[in-house]
């Protein structure tokens, strides 16, 4: 048969799609942040920050700022959740 084994990157992006789909369906902030962190690990460690997924790195940074940066910031938890869900929908449309 002419079926080829998918590349690692294709598999990683498919898994990111699965996680993005879960993000859209979930309403628990903690779970959304956990799923986003899992996506970030794939983007950072496995795919080496591809340009088209750089936004996912930014979302991880925003979550870290919510957790550890007590200085004034121009976003809150609801803003970050909204952006995460929006980016998950954009990723699924690619």
N, C-alpha and C positions, 0 to 999 in steps of 0.2 A: 504494500500500500504506500501511497505518497504522503502519509502523515508524518510531519516532522515534530520532534520533541521541542517544546517551547523553550526559549532562552530564559535564563534566570531573571532578567529584567522584565520580561513579559509576565512571568509568574508573580514577581514582586508587585508589579502594578495591578495585577488581578486581585491579589490579596489586599492591597490598599483600597481597591474598589469595594471589596467585601466589607472592610472596616468602615469606609465612607457610607455605605448603605446602612450599616448599623447605627452610625452617628445620626443619620437622618431620622431613624425610627425611634431612637431613645430620647427621653426627656430628663433623665437624671444627670445633673451637672458633673458629678464625680465620674460617672461612667463615660460621659462624652470626653472629659479631659483625659481619662485613661486610654480611650480609643485613639484620641489625637496623639498622645504620647507614643503609642505603639506605631502609628503611622510615621511619626517623626523618626523613630529608631530605624525604620526601613529606609526612609529617605536619606538619613544621615550616614548610617553604617553600611547599608547594603547597596544603595544606589549612588552614593557619593554626591549628594546635593545636585541633582539635575535641575537646570534652569526652570523647566516647566513645573517643578514641584517646590520651588523655593518658598512659595507662600505658606506651605505646611511647616516649614522651619520657622517662619515668622509667627505662626500661631502657637507653636511650642514656646517661643520666647515670651509671648503675651501671657500664657498660662504661668510661666515661671515668675513673671513680674507680679501677677496676682498673688502668688504664694509668698514671694520673698521681698518684694519691693514695696516698702511702706510709704515711700515718698509719693507726692502727688502724681497721678497719671491721668491721661485723658480718656480712659475707658474703664468699664467695670465688668463684673462677671457676665452679666447679661449681654453686653456688647460682644464679648469674646465668644460666648455660646452662639450668638447670632451669626457671627463671622465664620465660625467653624462649620456650622450647618450650611451656610451659603457656599463655602469653598468645597464642602463634600458634594453638594449638588453640581457644582461646576465640574469637579473631577469626574463624576459619573457621566457627564455629557460628552466628555472627550472621546 
